[in-house]
Amino acid sequence: MGTKKKQAFALFYGNRGFFPGEVIADARKEMREAVEHAGFECIEMAAEKTRYGAVETIAEGKKYAEFLNEHRGKYNGIIVCMPNFSDENGAYYALKDADVPLLIQAYPDEIGKMDFTRRRDAICGKIALCNVLRQADIKYTLTKKFAVHPLDKDFSEDLKRFGGICRVAEGLRCFTVGAIGARTTAFKTVRIDEIAFQRKRINVETIDLSQVFAIMDSVDEKMLAAKKKHLSEVSDFGKYPPKKLENISRLAVALDELTESYSLDAVAIRCWDELQKRYGIAPCVILSDLNEKGLDSACELDINNAVMMRAMRLVSDHPVMLLDVNNNYGVEEKKTVMFHCGPVPTSLLKNKGHIEEHLMFKKTYGPESGVGLNVGEIAPTETTIGSMKTENGKLCSFVCEGRLTDDPIEKEFFGCGTVFEKKDGTGDDLLNYMAREGYRHHVAIAKGHWGNAVAEALGKYLGYETDKI
């Protein structure tokens, strides 16, 4: 996938004349240090452009707006640094057309430095600035501590969260999902409202399986050989005849071609029963590989959650998986078993997976009718789960934090399973919420705790209805 480009933030510094202006020079140095130490890049307007290199007046605000326009595309968000009270009018003119997330930071005052010449009053100024931004319907993000020094470790966490918010807000603003095949008749649970998606600039391209099969049946032999070699490295095909690897590789090549032809950023695939009846395969290992590469790929034509997977991958900056919310874990109230047939990316497994056949297909269509499950142990980790639906013309979602445990699951439990332990409340809280609100039986699962970031990005910056449970 190549070297990832670092995210960059534009730095804005506020000022108000009768407060100490000399603190701005220190703020410029400290904020740059904080941002770079957290792993991000930054750009800022030259200090000589305004008094102290900050924005106080409307005229200075317009200068900063010009700076943003000149550098558009070079920053993913803006950090609004308030070394003192700062002027909200100048800030408004600077930021009103920014159209990227804003993080509002205010310096704390210090005991012993509260006289008129050294007091900052940045808390009061931050309240005033946020009020003006809200009046203008300019979206912004707050730090966990209302007033926080840039070199405080808590601000480093604010930056990490803000980076996730920016990735989601940018990455979900305009992209294309491929619906590979028609929805299986029995799965009304994955129905979607394409128009609701389109109004949020999410384009859905529908591709019939006949087109997929036509490509599979005429794959270039060199491309087929390369794909067979690659998938053999992804998972151990072991006991199954070479024809299974060949057919799975043909499907993988076809999906690659369609992804390029339609400029797809995510896919959802009809994974049964034509693939089993015609080719004797299941596409799970392919979805595992695509997810590992960063093409968010959902099974069972769950387009809603292909979108949620994209949000989760962007916020966590790591491959994600889609699992069923499947079973209780004995009598343990906080725990729920989550499972699927094997579309789990390698980086979320303890070790390399191995290929098995789908037991449900074996029972229905006969032995080796559904070879392709990438079976492995899911690694324990702190996690965020979430799901998406379209309802009444709106995009709705929820997120929930917890951890994937190392609790054992019976060996007969085929595919990839794990135990999710909810961080707050019980598993029944999650299950009752999903049933009450009409969510699908799937959840996208990301590594790390990102609930606040993805909820804020989806809800505040993109206008989805979002709950954190």
Sequence and secondary structure as in RCSB ss.txt:
>XXXX:A:sequence
MGTKKKQAFALFYGNRGFFPGEVIADARKEMREAVEHAGFECIEMAAEKTRYGAVETIAEGKKYAEFLNEHRGKY
NGIIVCMPNFSDENGAYYALKDADVPLLIQAYPDEIGKMDFTRRRDAICGKIALCNVLRQADIKYTLTKKFAVHP
LDKDFSEDLKRFGGICRVAEGLRCFTVGAIGARTTAFKTVRIDEIAFQRKRINVETIDLSQVFAIMDSVDEKMLA
AKKKHLSEVSDFGKYPPKKLENISRLAVALDELTESYSLDAVAIRCWDELQKRYGIAPCVILSDLNEKGLDSACE
LDINNAVMMRAMRLVSDHPVMLLDVNNNYGVEEKKTVMFHCGPVPTSLLKNKGHIEEHLMFKKTYGPESGVGLNV
GEIAPTETTIGSMKTENGKLCSFVCEGRLTDDPIEKEFFGCGTVFEKKDGTGDDLLNYMAREGYRHHVAIAKGHW
GNAVAEALGKYLGYETDKI
>XXXX:A:secstr
       EEEEEEB  TTS STHHHHHHHHHHHHHHHTT EEEE  GGGSGGGSB SHHHHHHHHHHHHHTTTS 
SEEEEEESSS  HHHHHHHHTT  S EEEEE    TT  STTT   HHHHHHHHHHHHHHTT   EE SSSS  T
TSHHHHHHHHHHHHHHHHHHHTSSEEEEEES   TT GGG   HHHHHHTTEEEEEE HHHHHHHHTT  HHHHH
HHHHHHHHHEE TTS HHHHHHHHHHHHHHHHHHHHTT SEEEE  SSHHHHHHSB  HHHHHHHHHHT EEEST
T HHHHHHHHHHHHHHTS  EEEEEEEE TT TTEEEEEESS   GGGBSS EEEEE HHHHHHH TTSSEEEEE
  B  EEEEEEEEEEETTEEEEEEEEEEE      TTS SEEEEEEESSS HHHHHHHHHHHT  SEEEEEES  
HHHHHHIIIIIS  EEEE 
